[in-house]
């Protein structure tokens, strides 16, 4: 049985379908969750439901000043982050020939650039304490590509390469850096698909089902645990066999 007792976890994108499940499962294993997101009401609601001690900070990770403010608030509240889960992300889909510059920049900014800046802030404390777990929630699209998602796929592929680079830099300090790449996960986003669209996707998944947020949370728990201390610079693909990389 994995235990996250006495571990403090910073989770971005906490109130989405996957984020909420990560928060619940890790909290149930004893972790102190520090939740972040842009909606205070949703953060408060989630915070009140978690089974263990937790806190939340409202933050929009869309620029460097906001990331600096988040880092300062963590320091003011005297939080030492043991586990960083970079889960926040956005999509702005469009065919590449029609894609506006803002659609490209905003997705790369939130999904890649802001994640890099936040990781740089948090990793400093991990290096001092000689312990840390850094996780990036990427996507199958970052490995396979997808029509209409050139911006999204580029951002997630960038995270994968970035994760490997920092894994090599900080492994000797007891810090691991890994990615979790979900396939199609049953969330409010996939529920908006028509029945025909869902059936077409299911035909491509050997497991014959959509993944669940709990499947992603379980992978987070494993990579955050002491049992995974020798695993770094890799990606766990959670996609039911849709992509075998």
Order of alpha helices (4+ residues) and beta strands (2+ residues): beta-alpha-beta-alpha-beta-alpha-beta-alpha-alpha-beta-alpha-alpha-beta-alpha-alpha-alpha-beta
